Amino acid sequence: MKNFPEIPAPLLWAMAGIFVLLLLASATTITLTRLRPERDFTELRQRVRSWWAMVAVFAVAIGLDRRLSFFFLGFVSFLAL
């Protein structure tokens, strides 16, 4: 079984910061939905969920293999193009 690569501390701090920001975005979305039930926040909820999915997949790719993370970054860049 292959050992997991060692992830540099700055990258871990950056990922932790991104997860904290996503938690804040999720909490804000929930709060807005409860404070203003007459408004439609569907698009905001979908955007936050999309970011959760992208960050989760990228975190897994970084944690598994460096080549996989480069492939994933290239694939996402191609999709963004």
N, CA, C and O atoms as a GROMACS GRO file, in nm:
protein
  324
    1MET      N    1   0.084  -0.118   0.000
    1MET     CA    2   0.000   0.000   0.000
    1MET      C    3   0.088   0.125   0.000
    1MET      O    4   0.186   0.132   0.074
    2LYS      N    5   0.054   0.219  -0.081
    2LYS     CA    6   0.133   0.340  -0.097
    2LYS      C    7   0.108   0.435   0.020
    2LYS      O    8  -0.006   0.450   0.065
    3ASN      N    9   0.214   0.498   0.070
    3ASN     CA   10   0.199   0.596   0.177
    3ASN      C   11   0.141   0.725   0.122
    3ASN      O   12   0.161   0.760   0.005
    4PHE      N   13   0.069   0.794   0.207
    4PHE     CA   14   0.015   0.922   0.166
    4PHE      C   15   0.128   1.024   0.157
    4PHE      O   16   0.219   1.023   0.239
    5PRO      N   17   0.121   1.113   0.057
    5PRO     CA   18   0.227   1.215   0.046
    5PRO      C   19   0.216   1.315   0.161
    5PRO      O   20   0.108   1.341   0.213
    6GLU      N   21   0.330   1.370   0.198
    6GLU     CA   22   0.328   1.472   0.302
    6GLU      C   23   0.283   1.603   0.240
    6GLU      O   24   0.339   1.648   0.140
    7ILE      N   25   0.182   1.661   0.299
    7ILE     CA   26   0.126   1.786   0.247
    7ILE      C   27   0.192   1.902   0.321
    7ILE      O   28   0.195   1.903   0.444
    8PRO      N   29   0.245   2.000   0.248
    8PRO     CA   30   0.311   2.114   0.313
    8PRO      C   31   0.215   2.192   0.403
    8PRO      O   32   0.096   2.202   0.375
    9ALA      N   33   0.270   2.245   0.511
    9ALA     CA   34   0.189   2.319   0.609
    9ALA      C   35   0.114   2.438   0.548
    9ALA      O   36  -0.002   2.458   0.582
   10PRO      N   37   0.175   2.518   0.460
   10PRO     CA   38   0.099   2.630   0.403
   10PRO      C   39  -0.024   2.584   0.324
   10PRO      O   40  -0.127   2.651   0.324
   11LEU      N   41  -0.011   2.471   0.256
   11LEU     CA   42  -0.125   2.418   0.182
   11LEU      C   43  -0.236   2.373   0.278
   11LEU      O   44  -0.354   2.394   0.251
   12LEU      N   45  -0.197   2.311   0.387
   12LEU     CA   46  -0.296   2.271   0.488
   12LEU      C   47  -0.368   2.393   0.546
   12LEU      O   48  -0.489   2.392   0.563
   13TRP      N   49  -0.291   2.498   0.575
   13TRP     CA   50  -0.353   2.621   0.627
   13TRP      C   51  -0.447   2.683   0.524
   13TRP      O   52  -0.554   2.732   0.560
   14ALA      N   53  -0.408   2.681   0.398
   14ALA     CA   54  -0.493   2.736   0.293
   14ALA      C   55  -0.623   2.657   0.281
   14ALA      O   56  -0.731   2.715   0.270
   15MET      N   57  -0.611   2.524   0.284
   15MET     CA   58  -0.732   2.441   0.275
   15MET      C   59  -0.821   2.462   0.397
   15MET      O   60  -0.944   2.467   0.385
   16ALA      N   61  -0.760   2.475   0.515
   16ALA     CA   62  -0.839   2.501   0.636
   16ALA      C   63  -0.913   2.634   0.624
   16ALA      O   64  -1.029   2.645   0.662
   17GLY      N   65  -0.845   2.735   0.570
   17GLY     CA   66  -0.909   2.865   0.549
   17GLY      C   67  -1.026   2.856   0.452
   17GLY      O   68  -1.130   2.919   0.473
   18ILE      N   69  -1.009   2.780   0.347
   18ILE     CA   70  -1.116   2.763   0.249
   18ILE      C   71  -1.236   2.692   0.312
   18ILE      O   72  -1.350   2.731   0.290
   19PHE      N   73  -1.208   2.588   0.391
   19PHE     CA   74  -1.319   2.518   0.458
   19PHE      C   75  -1.391   2.610   0.557
   19PHE      O   76  -1.513   2.603   0.569
   20VAL      N   77  -1.317   2.694   0.627
   20VAL     CA   78  -1.381   2.790   0.720
   20VAL      C   79  -1.468   2.888   0.643
   20VAL      O   80  -1.580   2.918   0.685
   21LEU      N   81  -1.418   2.939   0.530
   21LEU     CA   82  -1.499   3.030   0.449
   21LEU      C   83  -1.625   2.962   0.396
   21LEU      O   84  -1.732   3.024   0.389
   22LEU      N   85  -1.613   2.835   0.359
   22LEU     CA   86  -1.732   2.764   0.312
   22LEU      C   87  -1.831   2.741   0.425
   22LEU      O   88  -1.952   2.747   0.403
   23LEU      N   89  -1.782   2.716   0.544
   23LEU     CA   90  -1.871   2.703   0.660
   23LEU      C   91  -1.945   2.834   0.685
   23LEU      O   92  -2.065   2.834   0.712
   24LEU      N   93  -1.873   2.946   0.676
   24LEU     CA   94  -1.936   3.077   0.693
   24LEU      C   95  -2.039   3.104   0.582
   24LEU      O   96  -2.147   3.156   0.609
   25ALA      N   97  -2.006   3.068   0.460
   25ALA     CA   98  -2.101   3.086   0.349
   25ALA      C   99  -2.226   3.001   0.369
   25ALA      O  100  -2.338   3.046   0.342
   26SER      N  101  -2.208   2.878   0.417
   26SER     CA  102  -2.324   2.792   0.443
   26SER      C  103  -2.410   2.848   0.555
   26SER      O  104  -2.532   2.849   0.546
   27ALA      N  105  -2.344   2.894   0.662
   27ALA     CA  106  -2.419   2.952   0.774
   27ALA      C  107  -2.494   3.079   0.731
   27ALA      O  108  -2.606   3.103   0.774
   28THR      N  109  -2.430   3.159   0.646
   28THR     CA  110  -2.495   3.280   0.597
   28THR      C  111  -2.616   3.246   0.510
   28THR      O  112  -2.720   3.311   0.520
   29THR      N  113  -2.601   3.145   0.427
   29THR     CA  114  -2.713   3.103   0.341
   29THR      C  115  -2.830   3.055   0.425
   29THR      O  116  -2.945   3.090   0.398
   30ILE      N  117  -2.802   2.975   0.525
   30ILE     CA  118  -2.908   2.924   0.613
   30ILE      C  119  -2.976   3.039   0.688
   30ILE      O  120  -3.098   3.042   0.701
   31THR      N  121  -2.894   3.132   0.737
   31THR     CA  122  -2.949   3.246   0.810
   31THR      C  123  -3.036   3.333   0.720
   31THR      O  124  -3.145   3.374   0.760
   32LEU      N  125  -2.989   3.361   0.600
   32LEU     CA  126  -3.069   3.442   0.506
   32LEU      C  127  -3.201   3.373   0.472
   32LEU      O  128  -3.304   3.439   0.462
   33THR      N  129  -3.196   3.243   0.454
   33THR     CA  130  -3.317   3.168   0.420
   33THR      C  131  -3.419   3.176   0.534
   33THR      O  132  -3.539   3.188   0.509
   34ARG      N  133  -3.372   3.171   0.658
   34ARG     CA  134  -3.463   3.178   0.772
   34ARG      C  135  -3.512   3.319   0.800
   34ARG      O  136  -3.627   3.338   0.841
   35LEU      N  137  -3.427   3.420   0.778
   35LEU     CA  138  -3.466   3.558   0.805
   35LEU      C  139  -3.559   3.614   0.699
   35LEU      O  140  -3.645   3.696   0.729
   36ARG      N  141  -3.542   3.570   0.576
   36ARG     CA  142  -3.624   3.620   0.465
   36ARG      C  143  -3.683   3.504   0.386
   36ARG      O  144  -3.639   3.476   0.274
   37PRO      N  145  -3.782   3.437   0.443
   37PRO     CA  146  -3.839   3.320   0.373
   37PRO      C  147  -3.913   3.356   0.244
   37PRO      O  148  -3.936   3.270   0.159
   38GLU      N  149  -3.950   3.484   0.229
   38GLU     CA  150  -4.022   3.525   0.108
   38GLU      C  151  -3.929   3.535  -0.014
   38GLU      O  152  -3.976   3.534  -0.127
   39ARG      N  153  -3.799   3.545   0.008
   39ARG     CA  154  -3.703   3.555  -0.101
   39ARG      C  155  -3.654   3.417  -0.143
   39ARG      O  156  -3.653   3.322  -0.064
   40ASP      N  157  -3.614   3.409  -0.267
   40ASP     CA  158  -3.566   3.282  -0.322
   40ASP      C  159  -3.412   3.284  -0.324
   40ASP      O  160  -3.351   3.360  -0.399
   41PHE      N  161  -3.351   3.198  -0.242
   41PHE     CA  162  -3.206   3.188  -0.234
   41PHE      C  163  -3.156   3.058  -0.297
   41PHE      O  164  -3.050   3.007  -0.259
   42THR      N  165  -3.229   3.005  -0.391
   42THR     CA  166  -3.194   2.879  -0.454
   42THR      C  167  -3.058   2.888  -0.524
   42THR      O  168  -2.975   2.798  -0.511
   43GLU      N  169  -3.036   2.996  -0.598
   43GLU     CA  170  -2.909   3.009  -0.671
   43GLU      C  171  -2.790   3.018  -0.574
   43GLU      O  172  -2.686   2.958  -0.599
   44LEU      N  173  -2.807   3.090  -0.465
   44LEU     CA  174  -2.700   3.102  -0.366
   44LEU      C  175  -2.670   2.966  -0.303
   44LEU      O  176  -2.553   2.930  -0.286
   45ARG      N  177  -2.775   2.890  -0.268
   45ARG     CA  178  -2.755   2.756  -0.212
   45ARG      C  179  -2.684   2.665  -0.311
   45ARG      O  180  -2.596   2.588  -0.272
   46GLN      N  181  -2.720   2.672  -0.437
   46GLN     CA  182  -2.656   2.589  -0.539
   46GLN      C  183  -2.509   2.625  -0.557
   46GLN      O  184  -2.425   2.537  -0.576
   47ARG      N  185  -2.478   2.753  -0.552
   47ARG     CA  186  -2.338   2.796  -0.565
   47ARG      C  187  -2.253   2.746  -0.448
   47ARG      O  188  -2.142   2.696  -0.467
   48VAL      N  189  -2.307   2.759  -0.327
   48VAL     CA  190  -2.233   2.713  -0.210
   48VAL      C  191  -2.214   2.562  -0.215
   48VAL      O  192  -2.106   2.513  -0.184
   49ARG      N  193  -2.315   2.488  -0.254
   49ARG     CA  194  -2.302   2.342  -0.267
   49ARG      C  195  -2.199   2.304  -0.374
   49ARG      O  196  -2.123   2.209  -0.357
   50SER      N  197  -2.198   2.379  -0.484
   50SER     CA  198  -2.100   2.352  -0.589
   50SER      C  199  -1.958   2.373  -0.537
   50SER      O  200  -1.870   2.293  -0.565
   51TRP      N  201  -1.937   2.479  -0.461
   51TRP     CA  202  -1.805   2.503  -0.403
   51TRP      C  203  -1.766   2.394  -0.305
   51TRP      O  204  -1.650   2.353  -0.300
   52TRP      N  205  -1.861   2.347  -0.225
   52TRP     CA  206  -1.831   2.235  -0.134
   52TRP      C  207  -1.783   2.114  -0.213
   52TRP      O  208  -1.685   2.050  -0.175
   53ALA      N  209  -1.851   2.084  -0.321
   53ALA     CA  210  -1.813   1.967  -0.402
   53ALA      C  211  -1.675   1.986  -0.464
   53ALA      O  212  -1.592   1.895  -0.460
   54MET      N  213  -1.648   2.104  -0.521
   54MET     CA  214  -1.518   2.128  -0.583
   54MET      C  215  -1.404   2.121  -0.482
   54MET      O  216  -1.300   2.060  -0.509
   55VAL      N  217  -1.423   2.183  -0.369
   55VAL     CA  218  -1.318   2.185  -0.267
   55VAL      C  219  -1.296   2.045  -0.210
   55VAL      O  220  -1.182   2.005  -0.186
   56ALA      N  221  -1.402   1.971  -0.189
   56ALA     CA  222  -1.388   1.836  -0.135
   56ALA      C  223  -1.312   1.745  -0.232
   56ALA      O  224  -1.223   1.671  -0.191
   57VAL      N  225  -1.347   1.752  -0.359
   57VAL     CA  226  -1.279   1.668  -0.458
   57VAL      C  227  -1.133   1.709  -0.471
   57VAL      O  228  -1.045   1.624  -0.480
   58PHE      N  229  -1.106   1.839  -0.470
   58PHE     CA  230  -0.968   1.884  -0.481
   58PHE      C  231  -0.887   1.846  -0.358
   58PHE      O  232  -0.770   1.809  -0.370
   59ALA      N  233  -0.948   1.853  -0.239
   59ALA     CA  234  -0.878   1.813  -0.116
   59ALA      C  235  -0.843   1.665  -0.120
   59ALA      O  236  -0.734   1.625  -0.078
   60VAL      N  237  -0.933   1.584  -0.170
   60VAL     CA  238  -0.906   1.441  -0.182
   60VAL      C  239  -0.795   1.418  -0.285
   60VAL      O  240  -0.706   1.335  -0.263
   61ALA      N  241  -0.801   1.491  -0.396
   61ALA     CA  242  -0.698   1.475  -0.500
   61ALA      C  243  -0.560   1.513  -0.446
   61ALA      O  244  -0.462   1.445  -0.475
   62ILE      N  245  -0.552   1.619  -0.370
   62ILE     CA  246  -0.424   1.661  -0.312
   62ILE      C  247  -0.375   1.559  -0.211
   62ILE      O  248  -0.256   1.530  -0.203
   63GLY      N  249  -0.467   1.505  -0.134
   63GLY     CA  250  -0.429   1.408  -0.031
   63GLY      C  251  -0.386   1.274  -0.086
   63GLY      O  252  -0.311   1.203  -0.019
   64LEU      N  253  -0.430   1.237  -0.204
   64LEU     CA  254  -0.398   1.106  -0.258
   64LEU      C  255  -0.267   1.102  -0.335
   64LEU      O  256  -0.178   1.024  -0.301
   65ASP      N  257  -0.254   1.185  -0.436
   65ASP     CA  258  -0.136   1.176  -0.522
   65ASP      C  259  -0.114   1.309  -0.592
   65ASP      O  260  -0.209   1.375  -0.634
   66ARG      N  261   0.010   1.347  -0.604
   66ARG     CA  262   0.043   1.475  -0.668
   66ARG      C  263   0.002   1.474  -0.815
   66ARG      O  264  -0.050   1.574  -0.865
   67ARG      N  265   0.025   1.365  -0.884
   67ARG     CA  266  -0.012   1.357  -1.026
   67ARG      C  267  -0.163   1.370  -1.043
   67ARG      O  268  -0.211   1.434  -1.137
   68LEU      N  269  -0.237   1.309  -0.952
   68LEU     CA  270  -0.383   1.318  -0.958
   68LEU      C  271  -0.429   1.462  -0.937
   68LEU      O  272  -0.522   1.507  -1.003
   69SER      N  273  -0.364   1.534  -0.847
   69SER     CA  274  -0.403   1.674  -0.825
   69SER      C  275  -0.372   1.759  -0.948
   69SER      O  276  -0.450   1.848  -0.982
   70PHE      N  277  -0.258   1.733  -1.015
   70PHE     CA  278  -0.227   1.807  -1.138
   70PHE      C  279  -0.329   1.775  -1.248
   70PHE      O  280  -0.372   1.865  -1.320
   71PHE      N  281  -0.366   1.649  -1.259
   71PHE     CA  282  -0.467   1.610  -1.357
   71PHE      C  283  -0.599   1.679  -1.327
   71PHE      O  284  -0.665   1.732  -1.418
   72PHE      N  285  -0.639   1.679  -1.202
   72PHE     CA  286  -0.765   1.742  -1.163
   72PHE      C  287  -0.763   1.891  -1.192
   72PHE      O  288  -0.859   1.946  -1.246
   73LEU      N  289  -0.653   1.958  -1.158
   73LEU     CA  290  -0.642   2.101  -1.184
   73LEU      C  291  -0.649   2.128  -1.334
   73LEU      O  292  -0.715   2.223  -1.376
   74GLY      N  293  -0.583   2.047  -1.414
   74GLY     CA  294  -0.590   2.062  -1.559
   74GLY      C  295  -0.731   2.040  -1.612
   74GLY      O  296  -0.777   2.113  -1.700
   75PHE      N  297  -0.799   1.940  -1.559
   75PHE     CA  298  -0.936   1.910  -1.602
   75PHE      C  299  -1.031   2.025  -1.566
   75PHE      O  300  -1.113   2.065  -1.648
   76VAL      N  301  -1.018   2.076  -1.445
   76VAL     CA  302  -1.104   2.188  -1.403
   76VAL      C  303  -1.073   2.312  -1.486
   76VAL      O  304  -1.164   2.387  -1.520
   77SER      N  305  -0.946   2.334  -1.518
   77SER     CA  306  -0.909   2.448  -1.602
   77SER      C  307  -0.968   2.433  -1.741
   77SER      O  308  -1.014   2.530  -1.800
   78PHE      N  309  -0.966   2.310  -1.793
   78PHE     CA  310  -1.028   2.286  -1.924
   78PHE      C  311  -1.178   2.313  -1.919
   78PHE      O  312  -1.232   2.374  -2.011
   79LEU      N  313  -1.245   2.270  -1.814
   79LEU     CA  314  -1.388   2.296  -1.802
   79LEU      C  315  -1.418   2.444  -1.790
   79LEU      O  316  -1.518   2.492  -1.843
   80ALA      N  317  -1.331   2.517  -1.720
   80ALA     CA  318  -1.352   2.660  -1.705
   80ALA      C  319  -1.331   2.735  -1.836
   80ALA      O  320  -1.390   2.841  -1.859
   81LEU      N  321  -1.246   2.679  -1.923
   81LEU     CA  322  -1.219   2.742  -2.052
   81LEU      C  323  -1.344   2.741  -2.135
   81LEU      O  324  -1.342   2.790  -2.248
   0.00000   0.00000   0.00000
